[in-house]
C-alpha cells in the first residue's frame, strides 16, 4: 500500500495507481498543479484529467483515501 504523500517515480507505482484507482496529486516547483487519477503513462509522460504531464518537469504524489 502507498502512504499519503509518497512520491511516485517508477512505472510500477504508476501502474499500481491505475489498477487500484488511487488518486495522485501533481506539483510543479512545489506548487499544486492538479489532482486526479492516472489514465495512462509512458517513459516521458503521465496522463491525468486528459492532460499529459512531463515526468521530468512535475512531481507526482500518492493520495490514497483522498
Secondary structure, DSSP 8 states (H G I E B T S, - for coil): ---TT-EE-SHHHHHHHHHTT--EEEEETTEEEEEE-EEEE-SSEEEETTEEEETTT-EEEE-TT-
